[in-house]
């Protein structure tokens, strides 16, 4: 885990109540602009998610950037957190890191199994992008 990733987790873990932490994650995502309609395509949709989730990865100067959107505020918040966690990281660092940011934040226990599976699909899509760009 990079220092930036550790700081993100540490900052959110200052909030002791997991439900309150989840609320903060959702509130943070409301400040993220939605993806343009042109990027909300089937090609950008993450398979395995019950909700509609779009992931737009890019590699700029050797560093990954992940942009996302979802059709519900909770899912958007969680996916945005995962994208923020992995953005500004090299493909090699993503491949080497096995951290699940939602597990580190102790949020998985508050999520249904279908949401957990969908978020795992997002992490898989991010890792696949990183593997294809090493």
N, C-alpha and C positions, 0 to 999 in steps of 0.2 A: 504494500500500500504506500502511495506517495505521501509526502507531508501534507499536500493540499487535500487529498482524500481523507487522511486521518483528521485534519482540522475540521472538515465538513461533518464527519461523524461525531467528533468530540463536541463541537458546538451544539449539535442537535441533542446529544445525550445529556447536556446540561439540564434539559427539561426532563424531570424525573418520571412524570406520568406518561406512559406510552400513548394513551388516547390523546392527550394534549399535544404530544410530539407529532402524532399523525395529523392533527388539526393544523399545526404549523406547516407541515409538509404540503398540505393541500392549499393553505393560504399563500405559500411561496409560489406555487405553480400558477396561481391566478395572475401573478405579475408577468409570467412568461407569455409572450405573444403567441397566438395560435399559428399553426402552420398555414401557409397560403393554400388555397383550394387546389392549386396546380400540383402540390406535393402530397395531397391526401389521395393517393392513388392506390390501386390494388398492389402494385409493385412495392410500395412503401409500407404496406400494411403488415403487421407482425402476425404470422400464423400461430395458432395455438392460444390466442387471446379470445375470450368470450366477448369482451368489449372491443370496440374498434380502436386499435392503437396503431399509429403511424410512426415510423422511425426513419429519419433521414440522416444517414451517416456521411461524413466526408473526412478526407485526409488533407490537411493543410500543413505544408512544411514539416512533414513527418509526424504530425500530432493529430489525433482523432478529435472530431467534433461530432456531437450527437444532438440532433434536434428532434423533437417529438410532439405529439399531440394525442389526445384520446377523447372519446365521446362522453366521458363522465369526470366530474371534478376529483373524486378520490383516485381513480386510475390515472388521470393526468398528473396528479400530484406525485404519485409513487413512481410513475415512469419518468417524470421530469427529474426526480431525485436520482434515479439510476443513471439517467443521461448526464446529469451534472457530475455525478461521481466519476464517470468514465471519460468525460470530455477533458481536453487538454492533457491527454495521456498518450504515450506512444503505443502503437500496436503491440510491441513486445512486452510492455508493462501490463497491458490488458490481458494478454495470454498468460503471463506469469502469475498474475494475481488471482487468487481463488476467493477473495472476499465477496460476500454478499452484503451490500450496504444495508439492506432491509433487515437482515439477521443481526448485523452489528448494532442496529438501532432498536432491536427487540420489537419490531413491528409485525413480524410474520405471524405471531400468535393472535393478532387482531384481524387477520385476513382470512377469508374463506379459502378452501383448497383450490377453487377455480381461479381466484385472483392470484394465489401463490404460483399456480402453474403458468398463468399468463405472464407474470413478472419474470418467471424463470425463462420463458420464451423470449422476452426482451433481452435478458442477459445473454442468452444463446445467440441471438441475432447480433449483438454487439461483439461477442467473442468471434463469431464467424467473420464479421467484417474485418476485425483485427487480424485474424489468421490469413485472410485473403489479401491483406495489405502489408505483410511482413516481407 
